[in-house]
Amino acid sequence: QVDAKQPSLVSDFEKSTNGWAPLPSPEAMLVQLAPGGASGRCLKVTAPFSGGDMVVMAGLKEFDPLKLGKLSFDYKLDPRAKVNLYAKVGATTYYALLLSAPENPGEGIKPLGTISNVAADNQWHHAEFDLAAAVRAAFPNRTEVRLTNLSFAGPRDGEYLRAGFGGNYFGTSFCLDNVRLTAAPGTTIEELTAVAGVG
């Protein structure tokens, strides 16, 4: 949803999932609102079986991270949860922002950065990342970048994790709250509304 007072897109999960959803498949994660977070409710992602992709997709349309690139969120990670933040830049290339999963983000996945001091201890923590700065460093000659498929997920080639070894076991969960993408100066409310998608 659009926050016009502090120009940004924010998912506070108080009334709905704000468009965040699992991939539609027989192996979809359980994604639901749950008690917790700063103001009462949060988004909880649970593995209904051992292994799997642990994917929850943001309900956002394509956007330019140079204009909408200050990322922050609250999180609570089960110690067994192994997830990163992923996004597709351009037509095919995926980039990973490393969170609690192994350092290798996956075959063909390029690292974009790391959330520092991540704690997987079933307690709430706050994370911030300058997405715009990381994208500028990765694409120094580009004045516009198109980003899609923003999601939290397990490593894409984590064979042991996908088989249920080393993490992401049955019942493993992680929670998110107050996911915010803050706009750069000059970004209009109309531009934010166009990206907001559903929810």
TAWONOR-V408365 format. One record per pair of residues at least 24 apart in sequence whose C-alpha atoms are under 7 Angstrom apart, sorted by the first residue. I is the first residue (numbers start at 0). J is the second residue. D is the distance in whole Angstrom. If there is no record, write none. Layout:
# TAWONOR-V408365
I;J;D / I;J;D
This chain:
# TAWONOR-V408365
0;195;6 / 1;191;6 / 1;192;6 / 1;195;7 / 3;188;7 / 6;181;6 / 6;182;6 / 7;179;7 / 7;180;5 / 7;181;4 / 7;182;5 / 8;179;6 / 8;180;5 / 8;181;7 / 8;191;7 / 8;195;7 / 9;177;6 / 9;178;6 / 9;179;4 / 9;180;7 / 10;176;7 / 10;177;5 / 10;178;5 / 10;179;7 / 11;176;6 / 11;177;4 / 11;178;7 / 12;40;6 / 12;41;5 / 12;42;6 / 12;176;7 / 13;39;7 / 13;40;5 / 13;41;7 / 15;198;7 / 16;42;7 / 16;198;7 / 17;58;7 / 17;197;7 / 17;198;4 / 18;57;6 / 18;58;4 / 18;197;5 / 18;198;4 / 19;55;6 / 19;56;5 / 19;57;4 / 19;58;5 / 20;55;5 / 20;56;5 / 20;57;7 / 21;54;6 / 21;55;5 / 21;56;6 / 22;54;7 / 22;55;7 / 22;56;7 / 26;51;7 / 28;53;6 / 28;54;7 / 36;176;6 / 41;174;7 / 41;175;6 / 41;176;5 / 42;174;5 / 42;175;5 / 42;176;6 / 43;172;7 / 43;173;6 / 43;174;4 / 43;175;7 / 44;172;5 / 44;173;5 / 44;174;6 / 45;170;6 / 45;171;6 / 45;172;4 / 45;173;7 / 46;167;7 / 46;168;7 / 46;169;5 / 46;170;5 / 46;171;5 / 46;172;6 / 47;169;6 / 47;170;6 / 48;168;7 / 48;169;4 / 48;170;7 / 49;163;5 / 49;167;6 / 49;168;4 / 49;169;4 / 50;160;6 / 50;161;4 / 50;162;5 / 50;163;4 / 50;167;6 / 50;168;6 / 51;161;5 / 52;152;6 / 52;153;5 / 52;161;7 / 53;152;5 / 53;153;5 / 54;150;7 / 54;151;6 / 54;152;4 / 54;153;7 / 55;150;6 / 55;151;6 / 55;152;7 / 56;148;7 / 56;149;6 / 56;150;4 / 56;151;7 / 57;149;6 / 57;150;6 / 58;196;6 / 58;197;6 / 59;194;6 / 59;195;5 / 59;196;5 / 60;147;7 / 60;194;5 / 60;195;6 / 60;196;6 / 61;145;6 / 61;146;6 / 61;147;5 / 61;194;6 / 62;145;6 / 62;146;5 / 62;147;7 / 62;194;6 / 63;143;6 / 63;144;5 / 63;145;5 / 63;146;6 / 64;130;7 / 64;131;5 / 64;144;7 / 64;146;7 / 65;131;5 / 65;143;7 / 66;182;6 / 66;183;5 / 66;186;7 / 67;180;6 / 67;181;6 / 67;182;4 / 67;183;6 / 68;129;6 / 68;130;5 / 68;131;4 / 68;180;6 / 68;181;6 / 68;182;7 / 69;128;6 / 69;129;5 / 69;130;6 / 69;131;7 / 69;180;5 / 69;181;5 / 69;182;7 / 70;127;6 / 70;128;5 / 70;129;6 / 70;130;6 / 70;179;6 / 70;180;5 / 70;181;7 / 71;126;6 / 71;127;4 / 71;128;6 / 71;178;6 / 71;179;5 / 71;180;7 / 72;125;6 / 72;126;5 / 72;127;7 / 72;175;7 / 72;176;6 / 72;177;5 / 72;178;4 / 72;179;6 / 73;123;7 / 73;124;6 / 73;125;4 / 73;126;6 / 73;175;6 / 73;176;5 / 73;177;6 / 73;178;7 / 74;123;6 / 74;124;5 / 74;125;6 / 74;174;6 / 74;175;5 / 74;176;6 / 75;121;5 / 75;122;5 / 75;123;5 / 75;124;6 / 75;173;6 / 75;174;5 / 75;175;7 / 76;119;5 / 76;120;6 / 76;121;5 / 76;172;7 / 76;173;5 / 76;174;7 / 77;119;6 / 77;120;6 / 77;121;5 / 77;171;6 / 77;172;6 / 77;173;6 / 78;119;5 / 78;120;5 / 78;121;7 / 79;166;5 / 79;167;6 / 79;171;6 / 80;166;6 / 80;167;5 / 80;171;6 / 80;172;6 / 80;173;7 / 81;153;6 / 81;166;6 / 81;167;6 / 82;151;6 / 82;152;5 / 82;153;4 / 82;154;7 / 83;151;6 / 83;152;6 / 83;153;6 / 83;154;7 / 84;150;6 / 84;151;4 / 84;152;6 / 85;149;6 / 85;150;5 / 85;151;6 / 86;146;7 / 86;147;6 / 86;148;5 / 86;149;4 / 86;150;6 / 87;146;6 / 87;147;5 / 87;148;6 / 88;145;6 / 88;146;5 / 88;147;7 / 89;145;6 / 89;146;7 / 100;153;7 / 100;154;7 / 104;154;6 / 105;154;6 / 105;155;5 / 105;156;5 / 105;157;7 / 106;156;6
